[in-house]
Amino acid sequence: MNEKIILGIDPGTNIMGFGLINCSQSKIKLIQYGIISLIKESSHQIKLKKIFEKITELIKEYKPDEIAIEAPFFGKNVQSMLKLGRAQGVAMAAGLRKEIPVFEYAPKKIKQSITGNGNSSKEQLARFLMNFLDFEHKNKNKFDATDALGAALCHHFQSNISLKKTSTWKQFLIKNKSRIIN
């Protein structure tokens, strides 16, 4: 496996988390993590503009090879979901504009991939990431940044599983013989 940088994003309209990891062979290193605070912005449109600008700045500074983004959690408030979906779309567009592949993961998939339990709490996910990536999270009440790191690490794990499962078409055909129509 070649070295690659993954940008993880936890979309939000008030606080958006981001995290970057460097993956090379069996080593995974934390590059940077943090939040983009949008609370003081005057309108939803201005928040979306800031999201696009900040993600573009992160891309320019760290040059990620891939982006992993947490899918919106389906709640009861339709307006919140709409705003969150817009925030996610704008973040994705910033990456796609630079032709960076974007991958989306459900919150349960991220937790399952990292902690082994899709129902883990945000605290459990953060604790695992702090141990695994060897860092101390400064603000233990804000989990947006560690959620973003979770998305990045989940993507790394998932892409490695995919590579290990099938490395050639011949292997794919052998493993999926029963699915092939003659």
N, CA and C of each residue as an Amber inpcrd file, in Angstrom:
protein
   546
   0.8320000  -1.1760000   0.0000000   0.0000000   0.0000000   0.0000000
   0.8780000   1.2410000   0.0000000   0.5570000   2.1930000  -0.8570000
   1.2780000   3.4520000  -0.8830000   0.7920000   4.3490000   0.2390000
   1.5660000   5.3500000   0.5140000   1.1900000   6.3330000   1.5260000
   0.0110000   7.1580000   1.0180000  -0.9500000   7.4150000   1.9090000
  -2.0530000   8.2940000   1.5300000  -2.5390000   9.0730000   2.7390000
  -3.0980000  10.2230000   2.4370000  -3.6650000  11.0900000   3.4600000
  -5.1750000  11.0730000   3.2910000  -5.8740000  10.8450000   4.4040000
  -7.3330000  10.8150000   4.3860000  -7.8510000  11.9660000   5.2400000
  -8.7480000  12.7560000   4.6640000  -9.4380000  13.8220000   5.3820000
 -10.7980000  13.2930000   5.7990000 -11.0490000  13.2600000   7.0930000
 -12.3490000  12.8700000   7.6150000 -13.1420000  14.1090000   7.9720000
 -14.4510000  14.0550000   7.6910000 -15.3180000  15.2010000   7.9660000
 -16.5670000  14.7360000   8.6980000 -16.8900000  15.4410000   9.7780000
 -18.1550000  15.2580000  10.4880000 -18.9680000  16.5170000  10.2070000
 -19.9100000  16.4480000   9.2470000 -20.6050000  17.6660000   8.8290000
 -21.5130000  18.2290000   9.9180000 -21.6060000  19.5360000   9.9180000
 -22.4890000  20.2190000  10.8480000 -22.7040000  21.6420000  10.3840000
 -23.8100000  22.2340000  10.8030000 -24.0780000  23.6090000  10.4000000
 -23.6690000  24.6130000  11.4750000 -23.4210000  24.1550000  12.6800000
 -22.8920000  25.0280000  13.7260000 -21.4280000  24.7120000  14.0220000
 -21.1140000  23.4240000  14.0690000 -19.7340000  22.9790000  14.2670000
 -19.4790000  21.8170000  13.3170000 -18.4320000  21.9390000  12.5210000
 -18.0360000  20.8740000  11.6090000 -16.6800000  20.3530000  12.0650000
 -16.5960000  19.0570000  12.2520000 -15.3310000  18.4580000  12.6610000
 -14.5160000  18.0100000  11.4630000 -13.1940000  18.0520000  11.6140000
 -12.3110000  17.5200000  10.5830000 -11.1470000  16.8050000  11.2450000
 -10.6000000  15.8350000  10.5440000  -9.4420000  15.1070000  11.0320000
  -8.6640000  14.5430000   9.8620000  -7.3580000  14.5910000   9.9500000
  -6.4960000  14.0850000   8.8850000  -5.5500000  13.0430000   9.4420000
  -5.4570000  11.9270000   8.7280000  -4.5210000  10.8700000   9.0900000
  -3.6500000  10.5220000   7.8930000  -2.4400000  10.0730000   8.1920000
  -1.5110000   9.6050000   7.1730000  -1.3990000   8.0980000   7.3320000
  -1.6520000   7.3790000   6.2680000  -1.6140000   5.9140000   6.2860000
  -0.5230000   5.4340000   5.3410000   0.4550000   4.7130000   5.8980000
   1.4950000   4.1350000   5.0560000   1.8180000   2.7480000   5.6010000
   1.6590000   1.7630000   4.7590000   1.8300000   0.3620000   5.1080000
   1.0430000   0.0620000   6.3810000   1.6770000  -0.3050000   7.4720000
   0.9240000  -0.6440000   8.6830000   0.8940000   0.5080000   9.6890000
   1.4190000   1.6560000   9.3200000   1.4760000   2.7960000  10.2370000
   0.3900000   3.8210000   9.8950000  -0.3130000   4.2460000  10.9340000
  -1.3260000   5.2810000  10.7890000  -0.9720000   6.3840000  11.7680000
  -0.8020000   7.6020000  11.2490000  -0.4030000   8.7160000  12.1000000
  -1.4190000   9.8510000  11.9950000  -1.6710000  10.4640000  13.1300000
  -2.5090000  11.6490000  13.1830000  -1.7220000  12.8250000  12.6110000
  -2.3520000  13.5470000  11.6960000  -1.7270000  14.7490000  11.1410000
  -2.2920000  15.9850000  11.8500000  -3.6180000  16.0930000  11.8660000
  -4.2790000  17.2650000  12.4230000  -5.7510000  16.9590000  12.6480000
  -6.3520000  17.6370000  13.5800000  -7.7960000  17.5250000  13.7870000
  -8.2950000  18.8080000  14.4240000  -9.5860000  19.0490000  14.2980000
 -10.1420000  20.2620000  14.8930000 -11.5790000  20.4650000  14.4760000
 -12.0550000  21.6580000  14.7400000 -13.4310000  22.0060000  14.3630000
 -13.4400000  23.3040000  13.5810000 -14.4840000  23.4510000  12.8030000
 -14.7660000  24.7000000  12.1110000 -16.0400000  25.2260000  12.7690000
 -15.9030000  26.3230000  13.5080000 -17.0570000  26.8810000  14.2170000
 -17.8100000  27.8280000  13.2930000 -19.0990000  27.5820000  13.1790000
 -19.9570000  28.3830000  12.3080000 -21.0790000  29.0620000  13.0970000
 -21.0120000  28.9780000  14.4040000 -22.0810000  29.4600000  15.2770000
 -22.3530000  30.9510000  15.0900000 -21.3200000  31.7250000  14.8970000
 -21.4760000  33.1830000  14.8190000 -21.8930000  33.6960000  13.4450000
 -21.9800000  32.8100000  12.4730000 -22.3440000  33.2500000  11.1230000
 -23.8210000  33.6480000  11.0820000 -24.1200000  34.6590000  10.2850000
 -25.4510000  35.2830000  10.3120000 -26.5490000  34.4990000   9.5990000
 -26.1920000  33.7060000   8.6000000 -27.2310000  32.9820000   7.8590000
 -26.7290000  31.6070000   7.4290000 -27.6810000  30.7740000   7.0610000
 -27.3210000  29.4180000   6.6110000 -26.4630000  29.4720000   5.3470000
 -26.7630000  30.4040000   4.4480000 -25.9910000  30.5320000   3.2060000
 -24.5390000  30.9080000   3.4930000 -24.3310000  31.8060000   4.4510000
 -22.9660000  32.2090000   4.8170000 -22.2320000  31.0200000   5.4430000
 -22.9360000  30.2220000   6.2450000 -22.3280000  29.0210000   6.8390000
 -21.8610000  28.0700000   5.7470000 -22.6900000  27.8690000   4.7340000
 -22.3180000  26.9740000   3.6290000 -21.1010000  27.4960000   2.8800000
 -21.0590000  28.8030000   2.6690000 -19.9080000  29.4200000   2.0050000
 -18.6420000  29.1940000   2.8270000 -18.7230000  29.3830000   4.1470000
 -17.5710000  29.1790000   5.0350000 -17.1170000  27.7230000   5.0310000
 -18.0670000  26.7920000   5.0150000 -17.7200000  25.3650000   4.9590000
 -16.9090000  25.0900000   3.7000000 -17.4020000  25.5740000   2.5640000
 -16.6970000  25.3620000   1.3010000 -15.2880000  25.9470000   1.3600000
 -15.1720000  27.1760000   1.8790000 -13.8630000  27.8400000   1.9550000
 -12.9100000  27.0980000   2.8890000 -13.3840000  26.6930000   4.0620000
 -12.5190000  26.0290000   5.0480000 -12.0750000  24.6470000   4.5660000
 -12.9860000  23.8920000   3.9620000 -12.6060000  22.5650000   3.4380000
 -11.6070000  22.7410000   2.2910000 -11.8250000  23.7420000   1.4560000
 -10.8920000  24.0320000   0.3670000  -9.5110000  24.3860000   0.9260000
  -9.4670000  25.1680000   2.0150000  -8.1890000  25.5150000   2.6540000
  -7.4900000  24.2670000   3.2020000  -8.2470000  23.3850000   3.8560000
  -7.6640000  22.1390000   4.3720000  -7.0900000  21.2990000   3.2390000
  -7.8160000  21.2260000   2.1400000  -7.3550000  20.4590000   0.9760000
  -6.0650000  21.0620000   0.4250000  -6.0420000  22.3680000   0.3220000
  -4.8530000  23.0480000  -0.2080000  -3.6460000  22.8310000   0.7070000
  -3.8600000  22.9080000   2.0250000  -2.7500000  22.7830000   2.9750000
  -2.2410000  21.3480000   3.1220000  -3.1630000  20.3770000   3.2270000
  -2.7570000  19.0050000   3.5530000  -2.7650000  18.0360000   2.3700000
  -3.3780000  18.4290000   1.2650000  -3.4020000  17.6220000   0.0390000
  -3.8610000  16.1730000   0.2730000  -5.0640000  15.9980000   0.7980000
  -5.5450000  14.6250000   1.0290000  -5.7630000  13.8790000  -0.2830000
  -5.5790000  12.5730000  -0.2190000  -5.8090000  11.7130000  -1.3820000
  -7.2660000  11.2780000  -1.4660000  -7.9110000  11.2020000  -0.3000000
  -9.3090000  10.7590000  -0.2340000 -10.0070000  11.4880000   0.9060000
 -11.3260000  11.5780000   0.7830000 -12.1390000  12.2130000   1.8250000
 -13.1830000  11.2090000   2.2890000 -13.3090000  11.0870000   3.6050000
 -14.3380000  10.2380000   4.2110000 -15.2540000  11.1510000   5.0160000
 -16.5370000  11.0480000   4.7430000 -17.4880000  11.9410000   5.3980000
 -18.5740000  11.1320000   6.0910000 -18.9350000  11.5650000   7.2770000
 -19.9960000  10.8860000   8.0090000 -21.3380000  11.2720000   7.4070000
 -22.1640000  10.2760000   7.1280000 -23.5000000  10.5080000   6.5890000
 -24.3690000  11.1350000   7.6790000 -25.2990000  11.9850000   7.2910000
 -26.1780000  12.5890000   8.3030000 -26.9750000  11.5250000   9.0460000
 -27.1350000  11.7570000  10.3350000 -27.9580000  10.8920000  11.1710000
 -29.4080000  11.3000000  10.9790000 -30.2760000  10.3490000  10.6960000
 -31.6800000  10.6570000  10.4270000 -32.4400000  10.8840000  11.7260000
 -32.7090000  12.1430000  12.0100000 -33.4660000  12.5030000  13.2040000
 -34.9120000  12.7930000  12.8510000 -35.6040000  13.3980000  13.7860000
 -37.0170000  13.6900000  13.5900000 -37.2610000  15.0540000  12.9560000
 -36.2980000  15.9690000  13.0780000 -36.4860000  17.3190000  12.5750000
 -36.0520000  17.4060000  11.1120000 -37.0150000  17.5640000  10.2270000
 -36.7470000  17.5890000   8.7940000 -35.8980000  18.7980000   8.4080000
 -36.1530000  19.9470000   9.0110000 -35.3780000  21.1510000   8.6910000
 -33.9050000  20.9790000   9.0620000 -33.6500000  20.3710000  10.2050000
 -32.2580000  20.1160000  10.6150000 -31.5760000  19.1780000   9.6360000
 -32.3010000  18.1400000   9.2060000 -31.7360000  17.1850000   8.2450000
 -31.4130000  17.8710000   6.9220000 -32.2920000  18.7520000   6.4830000
 -32.0760000  19.4680000   5.2330000 -30.8130000  20.3250000   5.3240000
 -30.6700000  21.0540000   6.4220000 -29.4900000  21.9070000   6.6080000
 -28.2150000  21.0690000   6.7050000 -28.2870000  19.9680000   7.4250000
 -27.1260000  19.0920000   7.5710000 -26.7330000  18.4820000   6.2240000
 -27.7280000  18.0880000   5.4410000 -27.4630000  17.5440000   4.1090000
 -26.7970000  18.5600000   3.2010000 -27.2180000  19.8140000   3.3120000
 -26.5800000  20.8780000   2.5300000 -25.1200000  21.0430000   2.9430000
 -24.8720000  21.0340000   4.2550000 -23.5010000  21.1790000   4.7610000
 -22.6260000  20.0330000   4.2420000 -23.1630000  18.8290000   4.2850000
 -22.4300000  17.6710000   3.7950000 -22.1580000  17.8150000   2.2930000
 -23.1590000  18.2300000   1.5500000 -23.0090000  18.3990000   0.0980000
 -21.9570000  19.4330000  -0.2640000 -21.9320000  20.5190000   0.4590000
 -20.9430000  21.5680000   0.2010000 -19.5330000  21.0440000   0.5050000
 -19.3770000  20.3170000   1.6010000 -18.0690000  19.7420000   1.9370000
 -17.6350000  18.7510000   0.8570000 -18.5690000  17.9390000   0.3830000
 -18.2560000  16.9790000  -0.6790000 -17.8600000  17.7150000  -1.9610000
 -18.5910000  18.7790000  -2.2820000 -18.3070000  19.5460000  -3.5010000
 -16.9060000  20.1500000  -3.4700000 -16.4630000  20.5860000  -2.2940000
 -15.1060000  21.1420000  -2.1800000 -14.0650000  20.0960000  -2.5650000
 -14.2680000  18.8580000  -2.1220000 -13.3410000  17.7860000  -2.4800000
 -13.4570000  17.3820000  -3.9350000 -14.6830000  17.2450000  -4.4070000
 -14.8940000  16.8290000  -5.7910000 -14.3690000  17.8670000  -6.7780000
 -14.4280000  19.1300000  -6.3800000 -13.8970000  20.2070000  -7.2340000
 -12.4070000  19.9990000  -7.4910000 -11.7200000  19.4400000  -6.5120000
 -10.2910000  19.1510000  -6.6480000 -10.0430000  17.7110000  -7.1030000
 -11.1140000  17.0350000  -7.5240000 -11.0630000  15.6590000  -8.0250000
 -10.5350000  14.6640000  -7.0030000 -10.9240000  14.8780000  -5.7430000
 -10.5560000  13.9670000  -4.6620000 -11.7370000  13.0230000  -4.4470000
 -11.5110000  11.7170000  -4.4600000 -12.6100000  10.7740000  -4.2270000
 -13.2110000  10.9790000  -2.8310000 -14.5500000  10.9500000  -2.7740000
 -15.2750000  11.1500000  -1.5240000 -16.0450000   9.8750000  -1.2030000
 -15.9370000   9.4320000   0.0500000 -16.6150000   8.2260000   0.5150000
 -17.4730000   8.5870000   1.7160000 -18.6520000   7.9930000   1.7860000
 -19.6140000   8.3170000   2.8380000 -19.8590000   7.0870000   3.7110000
 -19.8870000   7.3060000   5.0290000 -20.1040000   6.2170000   5.9760000
 -21.1540000   6.6100000   7.0070000 -22.0470000   5.6880000   7.2910000
 -23.0620000   5.9050000   8.3200000 -22.3890000   5.9220000   9.6950000
 -22.9310000   6.6890000  10.6430000 -22.3340000   6.7280000  11.9850000
 -22.1610000   5.3440000  12.6110000 -23.1510000   4.4640000  12.4460000
 -23.0320000   3.1060000  13.0050000 -21.8930000   2.3270000  12.3530000
 -21.7060000   2.5080000  11.0570000 -20.6300000   1.8220000  10.3340000
 -19.2670000   2.2810000  10.8620000 -19.1390000   3.5780000  11.1170000
 -17.8790000   4.1210000  11.6370000 -17.5820000   3.5120000  13.0020000
 -18.5640000   3.5340000  13.8840000 -18.3640000   2.9960000  15.2330000
 -18.0750000   1.4970000  15.1940000 -18.8030000   0.7710000  14.3560000
 -18.5970000  -0.6740000  14.2230000 -17.1930000  -0.9720000  13.7160000
 -16.7570000  -0.2290000  12.7310000 -15.4470000  -0.4350000  12.1260000
 -14.3110000  -0.1750000  13.1090000 -14.5130000   0.7700000  14.0080000
 -13.4340000   1.1800000  14.9020000 -13.4950000   0.5080000  16.2670000
 -14.6700000   0.5110000  16.8860000 -14.7700000  -0.0360000  18.2510000
 -15.2900000  -1.4680000  18.2660000 -15.8510000  -1.9200000  17.1390000
 -16.4420000  -3.2530000  17.0990000 -17.8940000  -3.2580000  17.5250000
 -18.4370000  -2.0850000  17.8700000 -19.8220000  -1.9750000  18.3070000
 -20.4410000  -0.7320000  17.6670000 -21.4200000  -0.9490000  16.8050000
 -22.0900000   0.1510000  16.1210000 -22.8850000   1.0550000  17.0350000
 -23.1300000   0.6120000  18.2630000 -23.8740000   1.4200000  19.2260000
 -22.9700000   2.0780000  20.2610000 -21.6760000   2.1050000  20.0040000
 -20.7450000   2.7650000  20.9220000 -21.1160000   4.2340000  21.0780000
 -20.7700000   4.7920000  22.2210000 -21.0160000   6.2170000  22.4510000
 -19.9120000   7.0390000  21.7880000 -20.1650000   8.3230000  21.6480000
 -19.1520000   9.2310000  21.1120000 -17.9210000   9.2410000  22.0220000
 -18.1530000   9.1130000  23.3220000 -17.0590000   9.0750000  24.2890000
 -16.1810000   7.8430000  24.0760000 -16.8120000   6.6930000  23.8450000
 -16.0530000   5.4610000  23.6150000 -15.2430000   5.5560000  22.3330000
 -15.8470000   6.1070000  21.2760000 -15.1420000   6.2820000  20.0120000
 -13.9360000   7.2020000  20.2110000 -14.1520000   8.3240000  20.9060000
 -13.0620000   9.2800000  21.1430000 -11.9360000   8.6390000  21.9430000
 -12.2790000   7.8760000  22.9730000 -11.2750000   7.2210000  23.8110000
 -10.4410000   6.2360000  22.9770000 -11.1150000   5.4530000  22.1360000
 -10.3940000   4.5090000  21.2810000  -9.4320000   5.2640000  20.3660000
  -9.9190000   6.3160000  19.7290000  -9.0850000   7.0700000  18.7940000
  -7.8840000   7.7080000  19.4970000  -8.1020000   8.2250000  20.7150000
  -6.9870000   8.8230000  21.4590000  -5.9110000   7.7840000  21.7490000
  -6.3290000   6.5800000  22.1000000  -5.3550000   5.5020000  22.3520000
  -4.6810000   5.0500000  21.0600000  -5.4760000   4.8170000  20.0340000
  -4.9640000   4.2720000  18.7750000  -4.0150000   5.2430000  18.0740000
  -4.3910000   6.5300000  18.0540000  -3.5920000   7.5370000  17.3540000
  -2.6470000   8.3000000  18.2910000  -2.6620000   7.9320000  19.5710000
  -1.7480000   8.4800000  20.5700000  -1.8140000  10.0060000  20.6670000
  -2.9840000  10.5060000  21.0820000  -3.1220000  11.9370000  21.3320000
  -4.1050000  12.1500000  22.4790000  -4.0660000  13.3360000  23.0340000
  -4.9850000  13.7100000  24.1130000  -5.9560000  14.7450000  23.5610000
  -7.2200000  14.3950000  23.5330000  -8.2500000  15.3020000  23.0180000
  -8.4180000  16.4590000  23.9930000  -8.2520000  17.6680000  23.4980000
  -8.2590000  18.8520000  24.3480000  -9.6290000  19.1480000  24.9490000
 -10.6750000  19.0110000  24.1560000 -12.0180000  19.3420000  24.6310000
 -12.8720000  18.0900000  24.6000000 -12.9370000  17.4240000  25.7250000
 -13.6180000  16.1270000  25.7780000 -15.1290000  16.2270000  25.5950000
 -15.6920000  17.4370000  25.6610000 -17.1360000  17.6020000  25.4600000
 -17.5020000  17.8330000  23.9990000 -16.5330000  18.1110000  23.1730000
 -16.7750000  18.3310000  21.7450000 -16.2590000  17.1190000  20.9790000
 -17.1620000  16.3740000  20.4050000 -16.7810000  15.1350000  19.7370000
 -16.7990000  15.2510000  18.2160000 -16.9980000  16.4580000  17.7010000
 -17.0570000  16.6290000  16.2530000 -15.7270000  16.2710000  15.5910000
 -14.6200000  16.6750000  16.2130000 -13.2980000  16.3860000  15.6430000
 -12.9800000  14.8980000  15.7080000 -13.3020000  14.2570000  16.8440000
 -13.0010000  12.8240000  16.9330000 -13.9560000  12.0160000  16.0540000
 -15.1820000  12.4890000  15.8620000 -16.0840000  11.8210000  14.9080000
 -15.5040000  11.8840000  13.4960000 -14.9060000  13.0210000  13.1510000
 -14.2840000  13.1710000  11.8300000 -13.0750000  12.2390000  11.6850000
 -12.2690000  12.1490000  12.7330000 -11.1420000  11.2000000  12.7060000
 -11.6570000   9.7700000  12.5700000 -12.7870000   9.4990000  13.2180000
 -13.4050000   8.1800000  13.1020000 -13.7730000   7.8570000  11.6660000
 -14.3200000   8.8430000  10.9600000 -14.6870000   8.6340000   9.5440000
 -13.4410000   8.3260000   8.7170000 -12.3550000   9.0630000   8.9740000
 -11.1060000   8.8410000   8.2220000 -10.5460000   7.4470000   8.4940000
 -10.5010000   7.0560000   9.7710000  -9.9500000   5.7460000  10.1260000
 -10.8480000   4.6150000   9.6230000 -12.1490000   4.8000000   9.7080000
 -13.0920000   3.8140000   9.1680000 -12.8240000   3.6050000   7.6770000
 -12.6340000   4.7020000   6.9590000 -12.3730000   4.5790000   5.5210000
 -11.0860000   3.7980000   5.2710000 -10.0650000   4.0890000   6.0390000
  -8.8130000   3.3440000   5.8820000  -9.0460000   1.8510000   6.0960000
  -9.7360000   1.5140000   7.1790000 -10.0160000   0.1010000   7.4630000
 -10.8540000  -0.5320000   6.3520000 -11.8850000   0.1620000   5.9060000
 -12.7770000  -0.3880000   4.8820000 -12.0660000  -0.5450000   3.5410000
 -11.2230000   0.4030000   3.1770000 -10.5300000   0.2810000   1.8880000
  -9.5070000  -0.8470000   1.9320000  -8.9050000  -1.0910000   3.0940000
  -7.9660000  -2.2120000   3.2170000  -8.6870000  -3.5470000   3.1730000
  -9.8760000  -3.6250000   3.7530000 -10.6710000  -4.8640000   3.7000000
 -11.0260000  -5.1710000   2.2520000 -11.4400000  -4.1500000   1.5110000
 -11.8080000  -4.3440000   0.1040000 -10.6250000  -4.8390000  -0.7050000
  -9.4500000  -4.2730000  -0.4530000  -8.2600000  -4.6940000  -1.1900000
  -7.8780000  -6.1270000  -0.8620000  -8.0060000  -6.5040000   0.4030000
  -7.6260000  -7.8520000   0.8090000  -8.6050000  -8.8980000   0.2970000
  -9.8900000  -8.5230000   0.2200000 -10.8980000  -9.4910000  -0.2090000
 -10.6870000  -9.9160000  -1.6540000 -10.4290000  -8.9720000  -2.5260000
 -10.3150000  -9.2760000  -3.9370000  -9.2160000  -8.4270000  -4.5480000
  -8.1250000  -9.0460000  -4.8890000  -7.0370000  -8.2560000  -5.4610000
  -6.9510000  -8.3930000  -6.9810000  -7.6050000  -9.4100000  -7.5590000
  -7.6150000  -9.5560000  -9.0140000  -8.9980000 -10.0140000  -9.4730000
  -9.2750000  -9.8120000 -10.7590000 -10.5510000 -10.2750000 -11.3240000
 -10.6670000 -11.7910000 -11.2150000  -9.5580000 -12.4820000 -11.4110000
  -9.5780000 -13.9370000 -11.3390000 -10.0200000 -14.3880000  -9.9450000
  -9.4640000 -13.7710000  -8.9050000  -9.8700000 -14.1040000  -7.5410000
 -11.3420000 -13.7700000  -7.3060000 -11.7810000 -12.6460000  -7.8580000
 -13.1800000 -12.2630000  -7.7220000 -14.0860000 -13.3280000  -8.3430000
 -13.7500000 -13.7570000  -9.5390000 -14.5620000 -14.7560000 -10.2320000
 -14.5800000 -16.0850000  -9.4750000 -13.4450000 -16.4810000  -8.9320000
 -13.3810000 -17.7260000  -8.1610000 -14.2580000 -17.6200000  -6.9190000
 -14.1860000 -16.4890000  -6.2070000 -14.9560000 -16.3170000  -4.9720000
 -16.4520000 -16.1370000  -5.2300000 -16.8170000 -15.7230000  -6.4420000
 -18.2230000 -15.4420000  -6.7340000 -18.7860000 -16.3330000  -7.8360000
 -18.2890000 -17.5570000  -7.9060000 -18.6920000 -18.5100000  -8.9500000
 -20.2090000 -18.6940000  -9.0170000 -20.8410000 -18.7670000  -7.8550000
 -22.2870000 -19.0210000  -7.8150000 -23.0970000 -17.8430000  -8.3440000
 -22.5240000 -16.6640000  -8.4210000 -23.2450000 -15.4710000  -8.8810000
 -23.1480000 -15.2890000 -10.3860000 -22.2450000 -16.0200000 -11.0260000
 -21.9860000 -15.8150000 -12.4520000 -23.0600000 -16.5320000 -13.2710000
 -23.6360000 -15.7750000 -14.2150000 -24.6630000 -16.3450000 -15.0940000
 -23.9960000 -16.7820000 -16.3830000 -24.2300000 -18.0400000 -16.7510000
 -23.6380000 -18.5590000 -17.9900000 -24.5180000 -18.2910000 -19.1740000
